[in-house]
C-alpha cells in the first residue's frame, strides 16, 4: 500500500482502526456517521406555530421587495395576513407565500376577530399612517408603523394615546437602528474612538420622478405628508440622533427647492437644516427630491473622523474611520440586509412581553416635532426655533 493511501485511510478512519481495514469506503462512512448533540449556544428559529403572526397593510414596492422577504430570515415572526386595495395582488402574494387571510381596506377592522394576527405592519403612504394605526390598535393588535410616523405631531400623539388605551405596543420602523454598520457607528462614537464629536453632517435625497408611481404620492400633500424632509431627510435626522445619542434643542432651516419646478406645487423639494444638540454638538444636513441619490453621515471629532456612505440603504452600507495621522480605513460589519428580520423579531418580542420597542412611538413623535420646527424656521427665513 502506498504512503498516500495510508495517509488517506488514517485521515478517514482514525489511527488504530484496524478492524475497518477491509470495509469499503462508503460503508466505513456509514458506520462512523453519528448524530451530534444540540449546540448549547445555538440561536434557533422558533417552530412556525410558535412564531408571532403579522398582517402586512399595504403591498407596494417596499413591502414586496424588502419587508416580505425579510420574514424569510426572521426567527420569531411570520406573515399571517395581507391587506391590500388590490384583491388580485393580495391573492397572488397569498398563494406565493402561503398566506390565507386576505383583507381589503373596507373590511380591515375584521382583523379584530383573527387571533392569528398579533402584530400589524403599516406600509402605507404617510397620509394614511394615523388612520390605519389607530384602527389596528383598536382591534387589539400591536403596530409597527413605517417612518415617518405621521403627517403631524397631533396625529402622532393620537396614535400614542390609542396604543396606551389599548395596552398595545406602537413602534416606528426606523430600520437603521437594527442595521449592523449603523449600530457599529454608534458604538464606536460612544467609545470615543474619534474623541469628542464636535460636528456632524447628514445628507439624504434623490431626484424625484413624477412619472414613477412610487414617487407620485410623495409629491402630494395629502399622501406624502409634507415633502422631502418627511420622506428621505428623516433618515439623516434620526440617524444622527441615534449615532450621537443626544436630543435636539434648537433648529434652523431654509428651503432649497428649485424655483418654478412643477413637481413641487404641493410639497417642498429640498431643505437645508442645522440642529444644535443637547450634548453640545452641531449637526447640519440636507434633504432633497432634486439631487442624485445619496445617504451619507459624517462626524468630526477631536482626534479623528467617522463617516458612512452609503448610510441607510437596504443591503449595502459602508463605515469608515480616520484617526489623527492615519489613513481612512473601512470597517467591516455584518450584512446590512439583516436589518429587516432583526427589526421584525425585535418588535415581535416587544409585543410578546408588552414592553417598549427599541424605536417606539415617542421617538416618532419627537422626530416629527423637530421636522415641524424646521419648516417653521424655513417659513421664517431661517430663524432659530427652539424644539419643545
Secondary structure per residue as TSV (DSSP state, phi and psi in degrees):
chain	resnum	aa	ss	phi	psi
A	1	X	-	360.0	134.8
A	2	X	-	-72.9	160.5
A	3	X	H	-60.2	-39.6
A	4	X	H	-64.6	-38.9
A	5	X	H	-69.2	-35.7
A	6	X	H	-63.1	-44.8
A	7	X	H	-63.2	-39.8
A	8	X	H	-65.4	-41.3
A	9	X	H	-65.5	-42.1
A	10	X	H	-65.4	-36.0
A	11	X	H	-65.7	-42.1
A	12	X	H	-77.1	-39.5
A	13	X	H	-111.0	-16.1
A	14	X	-	94.0	148.8
A	15	X	T	-65.1	138.8
A	16	X	T	85.8	5.8
A	17	X	-	-89.3	56.1
A	18	X	G	-66.0	-29.7
A	19	X	G	-66.4	-15.7
A	20	X	G	-96.5	5.4
A	21	X	T	-60.7	-33.9
A	22	X	T	-95.5	4.2
A	23	X	S	-83.7	143.2
A	24	X	-	-66.3	161.1
A	25	X	H	-58.7	-50.0
A	26	X	H	-67.0	-37.5
A	27	X	H	-65.4	-37.4
A	28	X	H	-63.8	-42.5
A	29	X	H	-63.7	-38.7
A	30	X	H	-63.9	-38.1
A	31	X	H	-72.0	-29.0
A	32	X	H	-85.3	-19.9
A	33	X	-	-67.4	124.3
A	34	X	-	-136.8	148.3
A	35	X	-	-68.8	148.0
A	36	X	-	-104.6	145.6
A	37	X	-	-65.4	155.5
A	38	X	-	-63.1	125.1
A	39	X	-	-57.4	134.1
A	40	X	T	-69.7	-23.7
A	41	X	T	-110.5	16.0
A	42	X	-	-73.5	139.1
A	43	X	-	-98.1	101.6
A	44	X	-	-98.5	146.6
A	45	X	-	-68.9	149.7
A	46	X	-	-74.6	160.8
A	47	X	-	-64.5	151.8
A	48	X	G	-53.0	-37.6
A	49	X	G	-67.7	-28.1
A	50	X	G	-87.9	-12.6
A	51	X	S	-70.4	150.2
A	52	X	E	-72.4	132.0
A	53	X	E	-87.1	136.1
A	54	X	E	-123.4	144.4
A	55	X	E	-106.8	131.0
A	56	X	E	-99.9	118.2
A	57	X	E	-104.9	107.8
A	58	X	-	104.9	114.5
A	59	X	-	-114.9	55.4
A	60	X	S	-84.0	-170.0
A	61	X	H	-63.1	-37.8
A	62	X	H	-68.5	-43.4
A	63	X	I	-62.9	-44.8
A	64	X	I	-72.7	-39.3
A	65	X	I	-83.8	-29.8
A	66	X	I	-122.5	-51.2
A	67	X	I	-66.2	-53.2
A	68	X	H	-60.4	-46.6
A	69	X	H	-61.5	-25.9
A	70	X	H	-61.8	-26.0
A	71	X	G	-67.7	-21.9
A	72	X	G	-62.8	-31.0
A	73	X	G	-100.5	-2.6
A	74	X	-	-72.4	140.1
A	75	X	S	-97.2	-20.0
A	76	X	S	-122.8	1.8
A	77	X	E	-130.7	144.8
A	78	X	E	-144.9	154.9
A	79	X	E	-87.6	128.3
A	80	X	E	-119.2	-9.6
A	81	X	E	-157.0	149.5
A	82	X	E	-119.5	142.6
A	83	X	E	-125.7	122.2
A	84	X	-	-153.2	152.2
A	85	X	S	-80.9	-4.4
A	86	X	-	-113.0	100.4
A	87	X	H	-57.6	-35.4
A	88	X	H	-65.5	-45.5
A	89	X	H	-63.0	-45.5
A	90	X	H	-60.7	-41.3
A	91	X	H	-66.1	-41.8
A	92	X	H	-63.7	-45.2
A	93	X	H	-69.9	-35.9
A	94	X	H	-60.6	-41.7
A	95	X	H	-67.6	-40.1
A	96	X	H	-66.2	-39.1
A	97	X	H	-108.7	14.3
A	98	X	T	55.7	43.8
A	99	X	-	-106.6	117.6
A	100	X	-	-100.2	-15.4
A	101	X	E	-93.2	112.5
A	102	X	E	-122.4	132.6
A	103	X	E	-130.9	159.8
A	104	X	-	-116.2	-175.7
A	105	X	S	-76.2	-20.5
A	106	X	S	-75.0	-38.2
A	107	X	S	-104.2	18.0
A	108	X	G	-53.1	-39.9
A	109	X	G	-66.0	-11.7
A	110	X	G	-70.4	-8.6
A	111	X	G	-61.0	-16.8
A	112	X	G	-59.4	-26.5
A	113	X	G	-91.2	-3.4
A	114	X	-	-101.7	104.4
A	115	X	T	-74.3	-11.3
A	116	X	T	-78.9	-12.9
A	117	X	-	-98.6	113.4
A	118	X	-	-106.4	-34.8
A	119	X	E	-124.6	148.9
A	120	X	E	-124.4	131.3
A	121	X	E	-107.6	114.7
A	122	X	E	-87.6	110.8
A	123	X	-	-121.5	44.2
A	124	X	S	-99.2	168.1
A	125	X	-	-56.5	152.5
A	126	X	G	-53.5	-40.5
A	127	X	G	-63.3	-13.8
A	128	X	G	-104.9	-3.6
A	129	X	H	-58.5	-50.3
A	130	X	H	-62.4	-48.1
A	131	X	H	-57.8	-51.4
A	132	X	H	-77.7	-27.4
A	133	X	H	-64.2	-47.8
A	134	X	H	-65.6	-39.2
A	135	X	H	-64.2	-40.1
A	136	X	H	-67.7	-39.4
A	137	X	H	-64.4	-41.3
A	138	X	H	-65.5	-23.9
A	139	X	T	-82.3	2.8
A	140	X	T	85.8	17.8
A	141	X	-	-103.9	149.0
A	142	X	E	-77.7	146.2
A	143	X	E	-129.3	128.3
A	144	X	E	-107.9	119.9
A	145	X	E	-109.9	136.1
A	146	X	-	-60.1	156.6
A	147	X	S	-85.8	154.9
A	148	X	S	-66.6	157.2
A	149	X	-	-58.5	-41.5
A	150	X	-	-165.7	-178.9
A	151	X	S	-79.9	-26.9
A	152	X	S	-139.9	159.6
A	153	X	H	-66.7	-29.6
A	154	X	H	-63.5	-42.4
A	155	X	H	-64.1	-41.5
A	156	X	H	-59.1	-45.2
A	157	X	H	-62.4	-38.6
A	158	X	H	-66.3	-36.3
A	159	X	H	-65.7	-42.6
A	160	X	H	-65.0	-42.2
A	161	X	H	-61.1	-40.0
A	162	X	H	-65.1	-38.2
A	163	X	H	-65.3	-41.8
A	164	X	H	-65.3	-41.4
A	165	X	H	-64.8	-34.7
A	166	X	H	-88.7	-6.2
A	167	X	T	55.2	47.5
A	168	X	-	-127.4	158.8
A	169	X	-	-86.7	142.9
A	170	X	E	-128.1	122.4
A	171	X	E	-125.5	158.2
A	172	X	E	-112.3	135.6
A	173	X	-	-80.1	66.9
A	174	X	-	-85.6	81.8
A	175	X	G	-63.5	-25.5
A	176	X	G	-65.7	-16.9
A	177	X	G	-69.0	-9.5
A	178	X	G	-118.7	6.8
A	179	X	-	-93.8	129.6
A	180	X	H	-55.7	-43.3
A	181	X	H	-67.5	-39.6
A	182	X	H	-67.5	-39.2
A	183	X	H	-63.6	-42.3
A	184	X	H	-63.7	-39.4
A	185	X	H	-61.0	-47.1
A	186	X	H	-59.5	-44.2
A	187	X	H	-65.5	-41.8
A	188	X	H	-68.9	-38.1
A	189	X	H	-65.9	-40.0
A	190	X	H	-65.5	-31.4
A	191	X	T	-77.5	-7.9
A	192	X	T	78.3	28.8
A	193	X	T	-69.5	-16.6
A	194	X	T	-119.1	21.1
A	195	X	-	78.0	-157.0
A	196	X	S	-75.2	124.7
A	197	X	E	-76.2	121.0
A	198	X	E	-100.4	-27.8
A	199	X	E	-151.3	145.3
A	200	X	E	-140.5	158.4
A	201	X	E	-140.5	151.5
A	202	X	E	-148.3	116.3
A	203	X	E	-120.6	137.9
A	204	X	E	-152.6	129.8
A	205	X	E	177.8	174.7
A	206	X	-	-158.6	168.1
A	207	X	-	-93.6	106.5
A	208	X	-	-67.5	134.8
A	209	X	-	-110.0	108.8
A	210	X	T	-66.9	-11.7
A	211	X	T	-93.1	-5.3
A	212	X	S	-96.8	115.7
A	213	X	H	-49.2	-43.9
A	214	X	H	-64.1	-18.0
A	215	X	H	-92.4	-24.0
A	216	X	H	-60.2	-48.1
A	217	X	G	-68.3	-25.0
A	218	X	G	-66.7	-21.3
A	219	X	G	-93.3	8.2
A	220	X	S	-112.9	143.7
A	221	X	H	-67.4	-40.2
A	222	X	H	-64.4	-44.7
A	223	X	H	-97.1	-34.8
A	224	X	H	-78.8	-18.5
A	225	X	T	95.5	-58.6
A	226	X	T	-172.0	-15.2
A	227	X	B	135.8	-165.1
A	228	X	H	-61.9	-33.8
A	229	X	I	-66.4	-34.4
A	230	X	I	-68.8	-43.7
A	231	X	I	-84.2	-52.7
A	232	X	I	-114.5	-34.5
A	233	X	I	-65.1	-24.9
A	234	X	H	-63.1	-25.1
A	235	X	H	-62.1	-43.1
A	236	X	H	-66.8	-45.4
A	237	X	H	-63.7	-55.1
A	238	X	H	-64.9	-37.7
A	239	X	H	-63.2	-42.6
A	240	X	H	-63.9	-42.1
A	241	X	H	-67.0	-33.3
A	242	X	H	-67.4	-48.9
A	243	X	H	-62.7	-41.1
A	244	X	H	-93.8	-8.7
A	245	X	T	51.6	53.4
A	246	X	-	-143.2	178.2
A	247	X	-	-123.1	154.8
A	248	X	E	-86.6	134.2
A	249	X	E	-112.2	-20.7
A	250	X	E	-157.1	142.9
A	251	X	E	-135.3	160.6
A	252	X	E	-146.2	154.9
A	253	X	E	-160.8	157.4
A	254	X	E	-136.7	150.3
A	255	X	E	-75.3	144.4
A	256	X	-	-129.3	22.4
A	257	X	-	-68.0	142.4
A	258	X	-	-65.4	141.4
A	259	X	T	-65.5	136.7
A	260	X	T	63.9	21.7
A	261	X	-	-78.6	118.1
A	262	X	G	-64.6	-16.2
A	263	X	G	-66.4	-23.7
A	264	X	G	-115.7	44.9
A	265	X	S	-74.0	-29.0
A	266	X	S	-109.6	-31.5
A	267	X	S	-129.5	158.0
A	268	X	B	-72.6	151.7
A	269	X	S	-102.9	-5.6
A	270	X	E	-171.9	148.4
A	271	X	E	-144.2	133.2
A	272	X	E	-108.7	125.3
A	273	X	E	-131.5	162.2
A	274	X	E	-141.6	135.1
A	275	X	E	-131.0	132.8
A	276	X	E	-97.1	126.2
A	277	X	E	-97.7	159.7
A	278	X	T	-65.3	-25.5
A	279	X	T	-84.7	5.2
A	280	X	S	93.7	-10.1
A	281	X	-	-78.7	151.6
A	282	X	E	-115.4	131.4
A	283	X	E	-122.0	132.3
A	284	X	E	-122.3	155.6
A	285	X	E	-159.0	177.2
A	286	X	E	-139.6	149.8
A	287	X	E	-134.5	136.5
A	288	X	E	-156.2	146.8
A	289	X	S	-103.9	15.8
A	290	X	S	-122.2	-11.2
A	291	X	S	-117.5	167.4
A	292	X	-	-62.0	155.3
A	293	X	-	-56.3	132.3
A	294	X	E	-154.1	145.2
A	295	X	E	-144.0	113.4
A	296	X	E	-148.7	138.4
A	297	X	E	-127.4	146.3
A	298	X	E	-144.9	137.1
A	299	X	E	-131.5	129.4
A	300	X	E	-109.1	121.7
A	301	X	E	-113.6	177.7
A	302	X	T	-69.8	-16.5
A	303	X	T	-136.4	20.6
A	304	X	E	165.1	-170.8
A	305	X	E	-143.3	149.9
A	306	X	E	-130.7	137.1
A	307	X	E	-142.2	155.3
A	308	X	E	-134.0	125.7
A	309	X	E	-162.4	113.8
A	310	X	S	-69.3	160.3
A	311	X	-	-114.7	-26.6
A	312	X	S	-141.2	35.6
A	313	X	-	-80.7	172.7
A	314	X	S	-72.9	-39.3
A	315	X	S	-133.6	4.6
A	316	X	-	-154.0	90.9
A	317	X	-	-119.5	141.5
A	318	X	-	-119.7	137.1
A	319	X	E	-120.8	131.0
A	320	X	E	-128.0	149.2
A	321	X	E	-134.2	141.3
A	322	X	E	-134.4	103.0
A	323	X	E	-83.5	155.4
A	324	X	T	-52.3	127.4
A	325	X	T	80.2	4.2
A	326	X	S	-124.8	151.7
A	327	X	-	-71.9	159.5
A	328	X	-	-65.1	136.0
A	329	X	E	-124.8	139.9
A	330	X	E	-79.7	133.3
A	331	X	E	-102.9	118.9
A	332	X	-	-80.5	133.6
A	333	X	-	-132.8	178.0
A	334	X	S	-70.1	169.7
A	335	X	-	-57.9	126.4
A	336	X	T	-62.1	-26.6
A	337	X	T	-63.3	-16.1
A	338	X	H	-70.1	-11.9
A	339	X	H	-61.6	-32.8
A	340	X	H	-69.8	-50.3
A	341	X	H	-64.4	-38.5
A	342	X	H	-63.4	-41.2
A	343	X	H	-65.4	-44.5
A	344	X	H	-61.0	-47.6
A	345	X	H	-67.8	-35.0
A	346	X	H	-64.9	-39.3
A	347	X	H	-72.7	-35.8
A	348	X	H	-58.2	-41.4
A	349	X	H	-67.0	-39.5
A	350	X	H	-62.1	-38.5
A	351	X	H	-67.3	-43.8
A	352	X	H	-63.0	-40.3
A	353	X	H	-93.2	-6.3
A	354	X	T	51.3	50.7
A	355	X	-	-124.4	160.6
A	356	X	-	-58.3	135.0
A	357	X	-	-72.2	159.8
A	358	X	T	-60.7	-31.1
A	359	X	T	-123.7	79.2
A	360	X	B	-78.0	174.7
A	361	X	H	-57.1	-34.1
A	362	X	H	-60.9	-32.9
A	363	X	H	-68.9	-40.4
A	364	X	H	-62.3	-41.9
A	365	X	H	-62.5	-44.3
A	366	X	H	-54.8	-47.0
A	367	X	H	-68.1	-37.8
A	368	X	H	-67.1	-37.1
A	369	X	H	-63.0	-39.1
A	370	X	H	-65.1	-45.0
A	371	X	H	-63.5	-41.1
A	372	X	H	-60.5	-38.3
A	373	X	H	-65.7	-36.1
A	374	X	H	-62.8	-43.5
A	375	X	H	-67.3	-36.3
A	376	X	H	-63.8	-38.1
A	377	X	H	-65.3	-45.7
A	378	X	H	-62.4	-36.5
A	379	X	H	-67.0	-20.6
A	380	X	T	-107.8	27.8
A	381	X	T	60.5	38.2
A	382	X	S	88.6	15.3
A	383	X	-	-63.7	144.5
A	384	X	-	-69.4	133.2
A	385	X	E	-124.3	126.7
A	386	X	E	-71.4	140.1
A	387	X	-	-97.9	119.9
A	388	X	-	-79.5	360.0
